[in-house]
């Protein structure tokens, strides 16, 4: 009997020891997912928290852990926001073919009218469809918001042109852009400004000297000394008249020269584009003051 008992004990150990080790691993997994689920929930990662809490809520977990995880899992469900995409074309028809990407990951079945969960917070949506322009949206998922409608309209993509022909092409059979107007030149030369300024000064000086000479002559006439007026006074008045005449004459010549230089300065006229490469005949003079 002793030998038989030992044999039975040895046979049972083959099953009991591995079963105990398996149970210990399950318990460790339950404890770990319980802690992880709570951490993820507090971080706002509700979808990941739900997965962890589902593990520790299994029947293989200890009753205390299983009960707590099941309670947390039940309270977590209503907090997870869900979205429903309503896609249409430009004619208002429902669209079920295409791709929906959220934060760079494809969401299967999103265009089939099915709700899908998201963690609370902002998310980048991208909608793609053959022959349509991609649509990008920023959507904020709010905690507890269920089956929120996300509308999107696919618009036909603009056709790409081939641009066949000789010359400047822009595609889409559009005419080439008009030539840019050429620069209007460098403006009047500096010498015209110098001559004009000097001429105006000379005219002003001559005018002042001439007025002074007229005043002196009037004073001399009032003295009734003619023809015996002092020769020095007469010569001074005559000199002032000569200076006035010369100054005004030089000023007028200088101003005239400045105007001529200004007008004869060549200014390139703007040339506008004409059909078939034609250009308008003649030239245009532009005078600026």
Secondary structure, DSSP 8 states (H G I E B T S, - for coil): -HHHHHHHHHHHHHHHHHHHHHHHHHHHHHHHHHHHHHHHHHTT-HHHHHHHHHHHTSTTS-HHHHHHHHHHHHHHHTTSEEEEEEEEETTS-B--SSEEEETTEE-TTGGGT--EEE-SEEEEEEEE-TTB--EEEEEEE-TT--SEEEEEEE-B--------SSS---STT------------S-S-HHHHHHHHHHHHHHHHHHHHHHHHHHHHHHHHHTT-TTSS-HHHHHHHHHHHHHHHHHHHHHHHHHHHHHHHHHHS---------GGG---SS-------
